[in-house]
Amino acid sequence: MQSDLNAPRNPILDRLGLYARLVRLDRPIGILLLLWPTLWALWIAGDGKPDWIVVAIFVAGTVLMRSAGCAINDWADRNFDPHVKRTQNRPLAARRISGAEALTVAAVLSLIAFVLILPLDRLVIELSFVALFLAASYPFTKRFFALPQAYLGIAFGFGIPMAFAALQGAVPALGWWMLLANILWTLAYDTEYAMVDRDDDAKIGIRTAALLFGRFDVAAVMLFHAGFLVLMVWLGQTAGFGAPYFAGLAVAAVLCAGQFRMIRSRTRDGCFRAFLHNNWVGAAVFVGIVIDALI
């Protein structure tokens, strides 16, 4: 009897596996970092009791649009990724799928996400076009913009105004200030991410925050974290949030401070661990918001 190891491979399943790697389903950290700010906004906009159908739509939309963004990013960087240690084995960089396939995957996922939001407020639909533009254009900012992480922060945080629009029919000032806070947080964790690829990016001419800040990169990361936390504290005070909210921010602050030890030596592994660590920062803030709403 032929062993399972020698069994013929299914070409369809193999292809789907490559597409799953293309959109980073094997590395969900990007989805989580995109999802946490959206959940913050949904719970705040919904006064702690958001419509669960809206929540489900936004969670699904976050997964779909993050996946589409990865496919677009890899297509845009298809001539750069083969020269970067961390990305050289991605399906498109390794030429295991074509550029046309990557664009098709991105288009299909974006269309599904758009269909999902059609039952929501018209403002959500209008904002979705801005979100799509941000996701599609971000990869190209690395060619000419010295601080593409700021642009990414807008793209990653655009679920915030969309969440307020879905549940309140408008985006209050609180929503835009939350977006700014998310930009600062994104600047912190994506600078850590850029520190992983600093040497490779310098060789191929990609612009990143790690290269822009140079030897002040660690200080910049901690300053962005501090700005994010201070702004979130101010928002909580302005909106009249209670002790659980601020306790969540306190936990987040401890987690952010702990990243200093991971990045101060600027090793690839340490910087990447710090980047991944931000998942818990987002979770701590969310738990504080949820508990505050419950009591």
C-alpha positions as CSV (number, residue, x, y, z in Angstrom):
1,M,0.0,0.0,0.0
2,Q,1.4,3.4,-1.0
3,S,2.4,5.5,1.9
4,D,0.6,8.9,2.5
5,L,3.9,10.6,2.0
6,N,4.1,9.2,-1.6
7,A,0.5,9.9,-2.4
8,P,-0.1,12.2,-5.4
9,R,-0.6,15.8,-4.4
10,N,-3.9,17.6,-5.2
11,P,-3.0,20.6,-7.5
12,I,-6.1,22.5,-6.4
13,L,-5.3,22.2,-2.7
14,D,-1.7,23.1,-3.4
15,R,-2.9,26.3,-5.2
16,L,-5.2,27.2,-2.4
17,G,-2.4,26.7,0.1
18,L,-0.3,29.1,-1.9
19,Y,-3.1,31.7,-1.9
20,A,-3.5,31.3,1.8
21,R,0.2,32.0,2.3
22,L,-0.1,35.0,-0.2
23,V,-2.8,36.6,2.1
24,R,-0.9,35.6,5.3
25,L,-3.6,33.4,6.8
26,D,-0.7,31.5,8.3
27,R,0.5,34.7,10.0
28,P,-2.7,36.3,11.5
29,I,-0.8,39.1,13.4
30,G,-1.7,41.6,10.7
31,I,-5.4,40.8,11.0
32,L,-5.3,41.2,14.8
33,L,-3.5,44.5,14.7
34,L,-6.1,45.7,12.2
35,L,-9.0,44.2,14.1
36,W,-8.3,45.6,17.6
37,P,-8.8,49.3,16.8
38,T,-12.0,48.4,14.9
39,L,-13.3,46.5,17.9
40,W,-12.4,49.5,20.2
41,A,-14.5,51.7,18.0
42,L,-17.4,49.3,17.7
43,W,-17.8,49.0,21.4
44,I,-17.4,52.7,22.1
45,A,-19.7,53.7,19.2
46,G,-22.3,51.1,20.3
47,D,-22.2,52.1,24.0
48,G,-20.9,48.7,25.0
49,K,-23.7,46.9,23.1
50,P,-22.9,46.9,19.4
51,D,-25.2,45.2,17.0
52,W,-23.7,41.7,16.6
53,I,-24.5,41.6,12.9
54,V,-22.5,44.7,12.4
55,V,-19.7,43.3,14.5
56,A,-19.7,40.1,12.4
57,I,-19.6,42.2,9.2
58,F,-16.6,44.2,10.4
59,V,-14.7,41.2,11.6
60,A,-15.2,39.4,8.3
61,G,-14.4,42.6,6.4
62,T,-11.2,43.1,8.4
63,V,-10.0,39.6,7.5
64,L,-10.9,40.0,3.9
65,M,-9.4,43.5,3.4
66,R,-6.2,42.6,5.3
67,S,-5.9,39.6,3.1
68,A,-6.5,41.6,-0.1
69,G,-4.0,44.2,1.1
70,C,-1.3,41.5,1.5
71,A,-1.9,40.3,-2.0
72,I,-1.6,43.9,-3.4
73,N,1.5,44.5,-1.3
74,D,3.2,41.4,-2.6
75,W,2.3,42.3,-6.2
76,A,3.7,45.8,-5.7
77,D,6.9,44.4,-4.0
78,R,7.3,41.4,-6.4
79,N,10.7,42.7,-7.6
80,F,11.9,43.7,-4.1
81,D,10.8,40.7,-1.9
82,P,13.2,38.2,-3.5
83,H,16.1,40.3,-2.2
84,V,14.8,40.5,1.4
85,K,15.6,37.6,3.7
86,R,12.2,37.7,5.5
87,T,10.1,37.8,2.3
88,Q,12.1,35.9,-0.3
89,N,10.0,32.7,0.2
90,R,6.6,34.3,-0.2
91,P,4.7,32.6,-3.1
92,L,4.9,35.6,-5.5
93,A,8.5,36.4,-4.7
94,A,9.4,32.8,-5.2
95,R,7.5,32.8,-8.5
96,R,5.2,30.0,-7.4
97,I,2.2,32.1,-8.4
98,S,1.8,34.8,-11.0
99,G,1.2,38.6,-10.6
100,A,-2.2,38.2,-12.3
101,E,-3.2,35.6,-9.7
102,A,-2.3,37.9,-6.9
103,L,-4.3,40.8,-8.3
104,T,-7.3,38.4,-8.9
105,V,-7.2,37.2,-5.3
106,A,-7.1,40.8,-4.1
107,A,-10.0,41.9,-6.4
108,V,-12.2,38.9,-5.4
109,L,-11.6,39.5,-1.6
110,S,-12.3,43.2,-1.9
111,L,-15.5,42.6,-3.8
112,I,-16.7,40.2,-1.1
113,A,-15.9,42.7,1.6
114,F,-17.8,45.4,-0.3
115,V,-20.9,43.2,-0.7
116,L,-20.9,42.6,3.1
117,I,-21.2,46.3,3.9
118,L,-24.0,47.0,1.4
119,P,-26.7,46.7,4.2
120,L,-25.0,49.3,6.3
121,D,-25.3,53.1,6.4
122,R,-24.5,54.9,3.2
123,L,-21.6,56.7,4.9
124,V,-19.9,53.4,5.6
125,I,-20.1,52.5,1.9
126,E,-18.6,55.9,1.0
127,L,-15.8,55.5,3.5
128,S,-15.1,52.0,2.2
129,F,-13.8,53.5,-1.1
130,V,-11.3,55.6,0.9
131,A,-10.3,52.5,2.8
132,L,-9.8,50.6,-0.4
133,F,-7.7,53.3,-1.9
134,L,-5.5,53.4,1.2
135,A,-5.0,49.7,1.2
136,A,-4.2,49.6,-2.5
137,S,-1.8,52.6,-2.5
138,Y,0.1,51.9,0.7
139,P,2.7,49.6,-0.8
140,F,3.7,52.2,-3.3
141,T,4.4,54.9,-0.6
142,K,7.5,53.0,0.4
143,R,9.1,54.2,-2.9
144,F,8.9,57.9,-2.2
145,F,7.5,58.7,1.3
146,A,10.1,58.7,4.1
147,L,7.5,57.7,6.7
148,P,5.2,55.1,5.1
149,Q,4.3,53.8,8.5
150,A,2.2,56.9,9.1
151,Y,0.2,56.2,5.9
152,L,-0.2,52.6,7.1
153,G,-1.6,53.9,10.4
154,I,-4.4,55.6,8.5
155,A,-5.1,52.5,6.4
156,F,-5.0,50.2,9.5
157,G,-7.2,52.5,11.5
158,F,-9.8,53.4,9.0
159,G,-12.1,50.8,10.5
160,I,-12.5,53.3,13.3
161,P,-14.5,56.0,11.5
162,M,-16.3,53.2,9.5
163,A,-17.4,51.6,12.8
164,F,-18.8,54.9,14.1
165,A,-20.5,55.5,10.8
166,A,-22.1,52.0,10.9
167,L,-23.5,52.4,14.4
168,Q,-24.1,56.2,14.7
169,G,-24.6,57.3,11.2
170,A,-21.8,59.9,11.6
171,V,-18.2,60.1,12.7
172,P,-17.8,62.2,15.8
173,A,-14.6,64.0,16.8
174,L,-13.9,61.1,19.2
175,G,-13.6,58.8,16.2
176,W,-11.1,60.9,14.4
177,W,-9.0,61.4,17.5
178,M,-9.0,57.6,17.9
179,L,-7.8,57.3,14.4
180,L,-4.9,59.6,15.3
181,A,-4.1,57.5,18.3
182,N,-4.0,54.4,16.1
183,I,-1.6,56.2,13.7
184,L,0.8,56.7,16.6
185,W,0.5,53.1,17.7
186,T,1.0,51.9,14.2
187,L,4.1,54.1,13.9
188,A,5.5,52.4,17.0
189,Y,4.9,48.7,16.0
190,D,5.6,49.1,12.3
191,T,8.9,50.9,13.0
192,E,9.8,47.8,15.0
193,Y,8.8,45.7,12.0
194,A,10.9,47.9,9.7
195,M,13.9,47.4,12.1
196,V,13.8,43.7,11.2
197,D,14.5,44.5,7.5
198,R,16.6,47.6,7.9
199,D,19.7,46.3,6.2
200,D,17.8,44.7,3.3
201,D,15.7,47.8,2.8
202,A,18.7,50.0,2.7
203,K,20.2,47.9,-0.1
204,I,17.2,47.9,-2.3
205,G,16.1,51.5,-1.8
206,I,12.9,51.0,0.2
207,R,12.0,53.9,2.5
208,T,11.0,53.1,6.1
209,A,10.8,54.7,9.5
210,A,13.7,52.6,10.7
211,L,16.0,54.1,8.1
212,L,14.6,57.6,8.6
213,F,15.2,57.6,12.4
214,G,18.5,55.8,12.2
215,R,20.2,55.5,15.6
216,F,17.2,57.2,17.2
217,D,14.8,54.4,16.1
218,V,14.4,52.9,19.6
219,A,13.6,56.3,21.1
220,A,11.1,57.0,18.3
221,V,9.3,53.7,18.9
222,M,8.9,54.5,22.6
223,L,7.9,58.1,21.9
224,F,5.2,56.9,19.5
225,H,3.9,54.4,22.1
226,A,3.9,57.2,24.7
227,G,2.0,59.5,22.4
228,F,-0.6,56.8,21.7
229,L,-1.2,56.1,25.4
230,V,-1.4,59.8,26.4
231,L,-3.9,60.4,23.6
232,M,-6.0,57.4,24.7
233,V,-6.0,58.6,28.3
234,W,-7.1,62.1,27.2
235,L,-9.9,60.5,25.1
236,G,-11.0,58.5,28.0
237,Q,-11.2,61.5,30.3
238,T,-13.0,63.5,27.7
239,A,-15.6,60.8,27.1
240,G,-16.0,60.1,30.8
241,F,-14.8,56.5,30.8
242,G,-14.3,54.7,34.1
243,A,-11.5,52.9,36.0
244,P,-11.6,49.7,33.9
245,Y,-10.8,51.6,30.8
246,F,-7.8,53.3,32.4
247,A,-6.7,50.0,33.9
248,G,-6.6,48.5,30.4
249,L,-4.4,51.4,29.3
250,A,-2.2,50.8,32.3
251,V,-1.7,47.2,31.3
252,A,-1.0,48.4,27.7
253,A,1.6,50.8,29.0
254,V,3.4,48.1,30.9
255,L,3.4,45.9,27.7
256,C,4.7,48.8,25.6
257,A,7.5,49.6,28.1
258,G,8.5,45.9,28.0
259,Q,9.2,46.2,24.3
260,F,12.2,48.4,25.1
261,R,14.2,45.5,26.3
262,M,13.3,43.6,23.1
263,I,14.4,46.3,20.6
264,R,17.3,48.1,22.4
265,S,19.8,45.6,20.9
266,R,18.2,45.9,17.5
267,T,18.4,42.2,16.7
268,R,16.1,40.8,14.1
269,D,14.5,38.4,16.5
270,G,14.1,40.9,19.2
271,C,12.5,43.5,17.0
272,F,10.1,40.9,15.5
273,R,9.1,39.7,18.9
274,A,8.4,43.3,20.0
275,F,6.2,43.7,16.9
276,L,4.2,40.6,17.7
277,H,3.9,41.7,21.3
278,N,1.6,44.5,20.2
279,N,-1.2,42.1,19.8
280,W,-1.5,42.0,23.6
281,V,-1.4,45.8,23.7
282,G,-4.5,46.0,21.5
283,A,-6.2,43.2,23.5
284,A,-5.5,45.0,26.8
285,V,-7.1,48.2,25.6
286,F,-10.1,46.3,24.2
287,V,-10.7,44.3,27.5
288,G,-10.6,47.6,29.4
289,I,-13.2,49.1,27.1
290,V,-15.5,46.1,27.3
291,I,-15.3,45.8,31.1
292,D,-15.9,49.6,31.4
293,A,-19.0,49.3,29.3
294,L,-20.3,46.3,31.3
295,I,-20.1,48.1,34.7
